[in-house]
Amino acid sequence: MGPFSAGPLNRRVSTLRGLSAGVIFFLPLVCGTAFAQVFQLPTANHALFEPGQEENYFVPTVGKTWSSGTFGCVRSGGWQMHEGLDIRPLTHDRKGEPADAILATADGTVVYVSSRPALSNYGNYLVIRHQVGGMEIYSLYAHLAEIRAGLQAGQSVKAGETIARMGRTANTREGISKERGHLHFELDLMVNDNFAQWYRGTFPDQRNDHGNWNGQNFLGVDPRQILLEQRHQGAGFSLLKHLQSQPELCRVLVRKTNFPWLRRYPALVAPNPIAQKEGIAGYELALNFNGLPISIVPLAASEIKSKGKVVLLSVNEAEYKKNPGCRLVAKTGSRWALARNGANLVSLLTY
């Protein structure tokens, strides 16, 4: 299959000459080892794997260093979360626009294609569902100039298959300059199948043009860590262990016993013989700084000391100081509490 069908792309880009060759060039770089990587780099730029070449891989925000293009609380002095990687292009067309092919990071199924850039700060974006080691994970590709003609939800794709072309589409007021054209790339876990309904009830005056595929329904994990850890560990890499090894920000008790996250990510639910014997009356959620439940422990009624429906049990202050940008918890005097963002997240998780 060619990277794109003939048509608008071939007229607008003088073209991705060598695009197919670029894909062929790319694959040996990430797959030419004894272990076939589950996740592949989403473009032909492989400077991520070259020590000291970060500036050649990450696109920073204006006036900042390359680290502002990485995942985490890397903007606004640590108070703004960036939930993906901003990847630098290797090629440009005659007008100076980024022209790199965007490649599926792993085998999977396209679940969402958004080709109306005015409806999201992601611009044109698409989402692919993957099954990795028994875990469901989603890859998201944003700011695309063009999505491959005919690509639609329900289609299967292979790792390394061309799915789009890099661009700089977005609906933000400041826009994205040619110099900062990039791929915004995420690896995410989906929060709730009922997001659209929850959103209508929680934010009745706000639009949701993307249903369950709204970016607010995803909790990102650092693709850089995953790609580097996978490359280092080879066949020993485990996505589940990677998620479970994330530093804990806080623990929250919820008095709910049936919500979609439990069914989607059962591997993250820890065993508890007491709750198994007496019955489950609630769950203790261990959240990382981005709100991802890295462990869920079922609790019996005899183990629950509080009468509250949602109770903040503990906060790792060192982790909060390191990564405050998601604003999940807040401290007043000596007392910690869930902040509005944290309360909304728990509400969505357990809806």
Order of alpha helices (4+ residues) and beta strands (2+ residues): alpha-alpha-beta-beta-beta-beta-beta-beta-beta-beta-beta-beta-beta-alpha-beta-alpha-alpha-beta-alpha-alpha-beta-beta-beta-alpha-beta-beta-alpha
